[in-house]
Amino acid sequence: MAVEIGTRQEERVAGRVWTVRLDPDGRPAAGAVKLSCSRPACADQRVPGGAAAGRRAAVGHVNQHLAHIRAGGGPRGTAWCACRAADCAWHTPDPDTLTKRPGGARPPGGTGVRCGGPVVLAVYADRAGRLWRIAELCARCAAATPNCRVLDTAPPPARATRAGQGPGQPAEPQEPAGGTAPEGVTALFSDHAPSPTAVATASSPAAGTAPVPRSRAATPATPAGASRRTKRWGKIAQRIVPHDLKPDSLRRELIELGDAFRAHQQRPEPDLLHLAELHERKARAFRQWAEVTGTDALRHEADRAQKAAHAARDQHENRDRDGAVADGTEDADGRAVERLLTRRQAVHARSVLDHAATHAPYPEAEVRLAVLMLTLRAARAGTGNITGQDLTGWLAAEAEPVLERLITAGWLRVAGTVAEVMASRSETPTGFTVPTLLPERPRPFAFGMNNRSRISGWAQRVVGDRKLRKKKADARTRLLALYTAAHTRPDGRLGPAEDGGLHLGRTAAFCTFPVGEVAEHAEALIAADWLTEADTAGNRLRGRLTERVLPLGGLL
């Protein structure tokens, strides 16, 4: 009998898991992501078009797997919980269990949530939009996993009692019958509410399944009559707020903030000003939490929240009250233009241009262009990566002598010889250091990592413009292209409206050529379809960016 029971237990199969994830592919400026799936039959895909296109491709891939699962009978009632096979690492601990332990520590030997309930098919999506997981798991684990959506519930395996089988012995598992999800079920990743399809399936008398509990993340706020123990527990930024955290005002603020962020995620449209206020409150609360506990990770989270608040306000500045494109991001005909830089990022870009003009060790245009591009790559940490292809793309035949001059002047340090740098490729880039930009020195720039990457990509787009390359534009003409792109009004015209153009002296000084040559290089930009017109009368350079390069405009 013991052998027979063991055989029956072994007949239960492991819950299936499909994991789809997005990772950067190549250099950030390439704007491509890699889509990979844990199923061996699914080859990795390279998706151009940035993170948004990658997320659309990932969701489509997930829905393809869901269609195959439906065609194959849906979730299997005889499957073991896949979350339990992963040591229940997918979900958060039970709050009732956490409040029994000082500091909200996880109890030993598990998370405090026992597996149970029918087998369900659930989809999990992380908040960053980089990972999706389809899994067969028990209803309790699905309910305890934030950002998890139940799509279908398997019917329980039929219980067959053999002669001599005791009441406590396991039943004979059988293949699920009729476990196919209804047609039209697709994965929705931004809604934490329970799936209408799953609820309908679970509550249907014909389905023969037990109701699936709601996800813990979707549980409404604690009512006024709830126990004091439940009120003292909360979660924010994937961190458990300890029930005994002092002072009480800090604990209450953290709990309220966690609830407020989750409520904001349920909004059909984001309120950017409200989100910025939440991030500012979070920054203050996490700094106080860090002072109480002495945890550096909390201070880092506070800094991230402050940057997120600035980013949300920047996004709000570029939108009107209805969430549409605001004035300043439209062309002369009133058509919306998808700008590469926001207004604040354009201000930062102009500060980098001024810094390069002031701190270049030599006055030549080729040196200034190299200093500008290398400064953008090393603006945050003083270090970066470079390849020979980058240098030749910026400076052509002048790349090697310019690199030697920067190293000789002490402005640049590279890991290796100049010949090794010129021979390096994207798969084996060479590290470099700009000593004046190292963190121990006074920081010349006030922007963060994301803004640095965006501004660097903008400069690379300008310098590497295909028509400028086709016309064999030299370093001085490319510097003029950078200067004009950074100093444009929303309609593409050069210079502030009150000045009526760019000052010829300042323009020529940045581009390192005499004032009398401004018109000549402006004509080169017209030939390269960069400017529609150019006029240098009255000591001003007047002109307008073409429609082709209008998204690169800096929005004065």
C-alpha positions, 0 to 999 in steps of 0.5 A: 500500500505504501508503494502504491501511495508513493506512486500516486504522489509522484504522478503529480506534475510540476507546475509550468512556468514561462518567463519573458524578459527584456534586456538592453541590446547593444549600446543605449543609443541604438534604441534596441532591446532583447526579448528572451523567453525561458521556453527552449523553443523560443529564440531570442529576439532583437526589437528596435524602437526602444523600451515601448516597442519591446514591451509591446512585443513582450506582451504579444509574446505572452499572449501567444503562450496563453493561446497555446495554453488554452488550446492545450486544455488550460491549467492542470488541476494535478500540477504542483504549485510552481511558486512553492517549487521556487521556495515561495520567493515570488510573493510577499509574506503574510502581514498577519505573520509578519506582525507577530515578529519584531521589525517585520522580519520574515519567519524562518522556514518560509514566507508565512503563506501556506500553499492551498486552493485550486491550481490557477493560471496566473500572469505576473508583470513587474512594475518596471515593465521588464519581466513577465511570468506565466505560471501554474500555481496555487490560489493562495500563492497567486493571491499573495503575489502583488501585480499578479493576475489570475486568468483561469482556474483548473477543475480539481482532480477527480477523487477516486477511492480504492479499496483499502485506501484510508481517509488520510491517503492522497487521491488518485490524480487524473488529467483535467477535463474542460480546463480551457479558458474562455476565448478572448482572455488576454493578459492585462498587466497594468490592472491589479484588480482580479481578472473578470474572466477568472472570477466568472470561471471560479463562481460558475457552478458548472466549473466545479472549482473553488473561488480564487482569493483576490490578490493581496495588492488589490485588497482595499484599504483597511476599514475603520473597524479593522484590528489595530494589528492590521493597521500597523502593517504596510508596504512601500517600495517593496519594503515592509514597514515594521509594525514597531517602527518609531516614531509612530508618525513616520510609520503612519506616513510610510503606510499612507504613502504605500497606499497612495502610490498603489491608488495612483497606479489604479488611475486610468491616467497619471496625475503627474503633479500628484505623483511628484508630490508623492515622490517628494513625501517619499524622499522626506520619509525615507531620509527620516527612516534612514536616520532612525535605522542608519541604513544607507539603502534607504538614503539611496531610495530617498535620492531616487524618489527626489529625482523621480519627483523632478522627472514627473514635474518635467513631464508635467511641464510638457503637457497641458491640463488634458494630457495632450501635447502642450504649447512649445512641442508643436511645429509652425503648422500646429502639428505635434512634434515628438521632441528628443529633449524636454525643456529642462534637458535642453537647458542641461545640454546647453550647459554642457556645450558651454562647459566644453567650450570653456574647458577644452585644452586646445582651441581647435574645432576637432578638439572641442568636438571630442571634448564635448562628446567625451564629457557627455559620456563621463558627466556623472562618474568621470568615466566612460567607454569609447571605441575607435568607431565612435572617434572616427565617426566624430572626427574621421581622419583627425581622430587619432591625433586629437586623442593623442593631444588630449592624453598628452594634455592630461585632460584624458586617461585611457586604458591602453595605448592610442592604437588599442583605442582606435582598434576597439569595437563595440563588443570590446570598448575601451574605458576612459577617465576625465579627471576633472569630472571625477566625483571627488571634484566639484560637479559641474552638472546638475543632471542625473544618469537618465538625463545624461544618457538622453543628452548624450544620445541627442548629441550623437544623433546631431553629430552622426546625422546621415546627411551631414556625413554624406556632405562630409561636414567637418568638425566646425560645421558639426559644432554649428549644427549642435549649436543651432539645434540647442538654441531653437524656439518651438517652431524651429527658428534660431535664437530667442524671439526677443533677440531675433536670431543667434549672436554671430560673435558667440556662435562663431566663438563656440564653433572656433571660426571667424565671424565672417565664416558663419554664413559659409558654414550655414550654407553647408547646413542648408545643403545638408537639409539641416536649415531651411534658410540662413541670414547673417544681417544685423550681426545675427544668424537667423534661420530655421531647422528643417522638418527633418531635424525639428525633433532635435530642437532644444526648445528655448 
